[in-house]
Amino acid sequence: MRPLVLVALAQEARYLPVDTDLVLTGAGLTKAAFATTRAILDRAPTPEQRAELLVVNLGSVGALGEHHEDVFEPSAVINRDVDEDLLRALGLPVDNRIELGGAGPVLGSGDAFVAGGEARQALLGRCDVVDMEGFAIAYACRELGVRLRMIKHVSDSADEEALAWAELVDRSARALAGAYRSVVGG
């Protein structure tokens, strides 16, 4: 397997080995979907080549509960911006959960940065941790037939503390680099 590492922002990748095949997706679902698709197709244009690729998505997340901490691999990811009940009421198909195979909590991805308030409250019960790229990366990998390992580190509590992300992310970057080394055997 050839690893391709996808990380939203450079601050999360600062301790990765210099020879890492690294793509910075940018923050948000749209940027992550485009960057993921482009990176995969640039490196592996055919289905046979894509079968040899392993996307490793590393990133920091905010936790909605106190029992979520440190490094983990999510069990599933949802797009937290999708109103599943409304789509079902309209008779539209809902494809809003991707099983990832990890033993960790459910990740909810969306374009809004969660820093407490009503947005955080609305997510309780739908997901356990939040980011801004995971669902888009998982969706692109699934559609293109590429194996995915998603590794996340809790940087904050998705409340007012999250506003200090720039100061908190260094701890996440160190933990994610260590987790990556264990995945690739380095």
MARMI-310652 format. One line per 10 residues: their letters; for each residue x, z, y of N, C-alpha, C. Coordinates in steps of 0.1 Angstrom, whole numbers. Example, Ala and Ser with C-alpha at 12.3 -4.5 7.8 and 13.67 -1.06 7.14 Angstrom:
% MARMI-310652
AS) 132,78,-57,123,78,-45,132,78,-33 ~ 128,71,-22,137,71,-11,129,79,0
//
This chain:
% MARMI-310652
MRPLVLVALA) 8,0,-12,0,0,0,9,0,12 ~ 5,-8,22,12,-9,35,3,-1,45 ~ 9,11,50,1,18,60,1,12,74 ~ -11,12,80,-13,9,94,-19,21,100 ~ -13,26,110,-18,39,117,-25,35,129 ~ -37,40,130,-46,38,142,-48,52,149 ~ -44,53,161,-46,65,169,-52,61,183 ~ -61,69,188,-67,65,201,-57,65,212 ~ -49,76,214,-41,77,226,-27,81,222 ~ -17,77,230,-3,79,228,0,94,226
QEARYLPVDT) -7,103,233,-4,117,232,-6,122,218 ~ -15,116,210,-18,120,197,-7,115,187 ~ 1,105,191,10,99,182,25,102,185 ~ 27,111,194,41,112,199,51,117,189 ~ 47,123,178,57,128,168,57,120,155 ~ 51,109,155,51,100,144,65,93,142 ~ 69,90,130,82,83,129,83,70,137 ~ 94,67,142,96,56,151,93,42,144 ~ 94,42,131,92,29,124,77,28,119 ~ 68,37,124,54,36,120,48,24,126
DLVLTGAGLT) 40,17,117,32,5,122,20,11,129 ~ 21,13,142,11,21,150,4,12,160 ~ -10,14,160,-18,7,170,-26,18,178 ~ -25,17,191,-33,26,199,-46,19,203 ~ -57,25,198,-70,18,200,-76,20,214 ~ -72,31,221,-79,34,233,-91,43,229 ~ -96,50,239,-108,59,237,-121,52,237 ~ -130,56,227,-143,50,227,-145,41,215 ~ -158,40,212,-162,32,200,-159,17,202 ~ -162,11,213,-160,-3,215,-145,-7,214
KAAFATTRAI) -137,0,221,-122,-2,221,-117,-1,207 ~ -121,10,200,-116,13,186,-121,2,177 ~ -133,-3,178,-138,-14,169,-130,-26,171 ~ -127,-30,183,-120,-42,186,-105,-41,181 ~ -99,-30,185,-85,-28,182,-83,-27,167 ~ -92,-21,159,-91,-20,145,-92,-33,138 ~ -103,-41,142,-105,-54,136,-93,-63,139 ~ -88,-63,151,-77,-72,155,-65,-68,147 ~ -61,-55,146,-49,-51,140,-50,-54,125 ~ -61,-53,119,-63,-56,104,-61,-71,102
LDRAPTPEQR) -68,-79,110,-68,-93,108,-54,-99,112 ~ -47,-93,121,-33,-98,125,-24,-96,113 ~ -25,-84,106,-16,-81,96,-20,-86,82 ~ -33,-88,80,-38,-92,67,-50,-101,69 ~ -48,-114,71,-59,-123,74,-68,-126,62 ~ -62,-125,50,-70,-128,38,-75,-115,31 ~ -86,-116,23,-91,-105,16,-80,-99,6 ~ -72,-108,0,-62,-103,-9,-51,-95,-1 ~ -47,-99,11,-38,-91,18,-44,-78,23 ~ -57,-79,27,-63,-66,31,-64,-56,20
AELLVVNLGS) -65,-60,7,-65,-51,-4,-52,-43,-5 ~ -42,-48,1,-29,-41,1,-26,-32,13 ~ -36,-32,22,-34,-25,35,-41,-11,34 ~ -35,-1,40,-41,12,41,-41,16,55 ~ -53,17,61,-54,22,75,-55,37,74 ~ -46,43,82,-46,58,84,-50,61,98 ~ -62,67,100,-66,70,114,-63,85,116 ~ -55,87,126,-51,101,130,-57,104,143 ~ -62,116,145,-68,120,158,-72,134,160 ~ -73,138,172,-78,152,175,-93,151,176
VGALGEHHED) -99,163,173,-114,164,174,-118,177,180 ~ -130,178,185,-136,190,189,-145,196,178 ~ -144,209,176,-152,215,166,-165,221,172 ~ -176,219,164,-189,225,169,-191,239,163 ~ -183,243,153,-185,256,147,-171,262,146 ~ -171,275,145,-159,283,145,-151,282,132 ~ -158,277,121,-152,277,108,-144,264,106 ~ -144,255,116,-136,243,114,-123,244,122 ~ -112,242,116,-99,243,123,-89,235,115 ~ -77,234,121,-65,228,116,-67,213,112
VFEPSAVINR) -60,208,101,-60,195,97,-70,193,85 ~ -77,182,85,-87,179,74,-90,164,73 ~ -95,160,62,-101,147,61,-116,148,60 ~ -123,142,69,-137,143,70,-144,137,57 ~ -155,143,53,-163,138,42,-171,126,45 ~ -175,125,57,-183,114,62,-182,113,77 ~ -186,101,83,-186,100,97,-200,93,101 ~ -205,98,112,-217,91,118,-215,87,132 ~ -223,78,137,-223,74,151,-233,84,158 ~ -228,93,165,-237,103,171,-245,98,182
DVDEDLLRAL) -242,86,187,-250,80,198,-263,73,193 ~ -264,71,180,-275,64,174,-287,74,172 ~ -299,70,177,-311,77,174,-318,72,162 ~ -314,78,150,-319,73,137,-334,74,136 ~ -340,84,141,-355,86,140,-362,75,147 ~ -357,71,159,-363,60,167,-362,47,160 ~ -350,44,154,-348,32,147,-357,31,135 ~ -358,42,128,-367,42,116,-382,40,120 ~ -386,46,131,-399,44,136,-402,30,140 ~ -392,23,144,-394,9,148,-393,-1,136
GLPVDNRIEL) -390,6,124,-389,-2,112,-376,-9,110 ~ -366,-5,118,-352,-11,117,-344,-4,107 ~ -335,-11,100,-326,-4,91,-316,5,98 ~ -312,16,91,-303,25,97,-291,26,88 ~ -279,22,94,-266,22,87,-257,31,95 ~ -259,44,95,-252,52,104,-244,63,98 ~ -241,62,85,-233,72,79,-224,65,69 ~ -211,68,70,-201,62,61,-194,74,54 ~ -195,73,41,-189,83,33,-174,80,33 ~ -166,91,34,-151,89,35,-143,94,23
GGAGPVLGSG) -150,103,16,-143,109,4,-135,121,7 ~ -133,125,19,-125,137,21,-134,150,18 ~ -128,161,18,-135,174,15,-139,181,28 ~ -136,175,40,-138,182,52,-152,180,58 ~ -154,185,70,-167,184,76,-171,170,80 ~ -184,168,84,-189,155,89,-185,153,103 ~ -179,142,106,-174,138,119,-185,130,126 ~ -187,133,139,-197,126,147,-189,119,158 ~ -190,105,158,-182,97,168,-192,92,179 ~ -187,92,191,-196,86,202,-187,84,214
DAFVAGGEAR) -193,77,224,-186,73,236,-185,84,246 ~ -193,94,245,-193,105,254,-183,116,250 ~ -175,121,259,-166,132,257,-174,145,256 ~ -174,153,246,-182,165,244,-174,177,250 ~ -180,183,260,-173,195,266,-184,205,269 ~ -192,208,259,-203,218,261,-216,213,266 ~ -224,222,270,-237,219,276,-247,213,266 ~ -257,206,271,-268,201,263,-263,191,253 ~ -253,183,256,-247,173,247,-242,179,235 ~ -235,190,236,-230,198,225,-241,204,216
QALLGRCDVV) -251,210,223,-262,216,216,-270,206,208 ~ -271,194,213,-279,183,206,-272,179,193 ~ -260,181,192,-252,176,180,-252,187,169 ~ -255,199,172,-255,209,162,-265,205,151 ~ -261,206,138,-269,202,127,-268,187,123 ~ -262,179,132,-260,165,129,-246,162,124 ~ -236,169,130,-222,168,126,-215,181,129 ~ -203,182,124,-196,195,125,-184,194,135 ~ -179,182,136,-168,179,146,-170,166,153 ~ -164,164,164,-166,152,172,-154,145,177
DMEGFAIAYA) -154,132,177,-144,124,183,-150,112,190 ~ -142,102,194,-147,91,201,-144,77,194 ~ -138,77,182,-134,65,176,-137,64,161 ~ -138,75,154,-138,74,140,-149,65,133 ~ -161,65,138,-171,57,132,-168,42,133 ~ -163,38,145,-159,24,147,-148,20,138 ~ -138,28,136,-127,25,127,-132,24,113 ~ -140,34,108,-145,34,95,-154,21,92 ~ -162,18,102,-171,6,100,-163,-7,99 ~ -153,-9,108,-144,-21,107,-137,-21,93
CRELGVRLRM) -132,-10,89,-125,-10,76,-134,-13,65 ~ -146,-7,65,-156,-10,54,-159,-25,54 ~ -162,-30,65,-167,-44,66,-156,-54,62 ~ -143,-50,65,-132,-59,62,-126,-56,48 ~ -131,-46,41,-126,-43,28,-112,-37,27 ~ -109,-28,37,-96,-22,38,-98,-7,35 ~ -89,-2,27,-89,13,24,-86,21,36 ~ -92,32,38,-91,41,49,-88,55,45 ~ -79,62,52,-77,76,52,-78,81,66 ~ -88,90,68,-90,95,82,-85,110,82
IKHVSDSADE) -76,113,90,-70,126,91,-72,131,106 ~ -79,143,107,-82,148,120,-76,162,121 ~ -74,166,134,-70,180,137,-78,185,148 ~ -83,198,147,-91,204,157,-83,208,168 ~ -86,202,180,-78,206,192,-86,216,201 ~ -99,216,200,-107,224,209,-121,227,202 ~ -129,234,210,-142,237,205,-154,229,211 ~ -150,217,216,-160,208,221,-169,215,232 ~ -163,224,239,-170,232,249,-161,230,262 ~ -163,240,271,-155,239,283,-140,238,281
EALAWAELVD) -136,244,270,-122,244,266,-116,230,264 ~ -125,221,260,-121,207,258,-116,200,270 ~ -120,205,282,-115,199,294,-100,201,296 ~ -94,210,288,-79,212,288,-72,204,277 ~ -79,193,272,-74,185,261,-59,181,263 ~ -56,177,276,-42,172,278,-32,182,275 ~ -35,195,277,-26,206,273,-27,210,258 ~ -38,207,252,-40,211,238,-35,201,228 ~ -34,189,232,-32,178,223,-18,178,216 ~ -8,184,223,5,185,217,5,191,203
RSARALAGAY) -3,202,202,-4,209,189,-10,200,178 ~ -20,192,182,-26,183,173,-17,172,169 ~ -9,167,179,1,156,176,11,161,165 ~ 16,173,167,25,178,157,19,179,143 ~ 7,185,143,0,187,130,-3,173,123 ~ -7,164,131,-11,150,126,1,143,121 ~ 13,144,127,25,138,123,29,144,109 ~ 28,157,108,31,164,95,22,159,84 ~ 9,158,87,-1,153,77,2,138,73 ~ 6,130,83,9,116,80,21,115,71
RSVVGG) 31,123,73,43,123,65,40,126,50 ~ 30,135,48,26,139,35,18,128,28 ~ 11,120,36,3,109,31,13,97,26 ~ 23,94,34,32,83,31,44,87,23 ~ 45,100,21,56,105,13,70,106,20 ~ 69,108,34,82,109,41,83,122,47
//
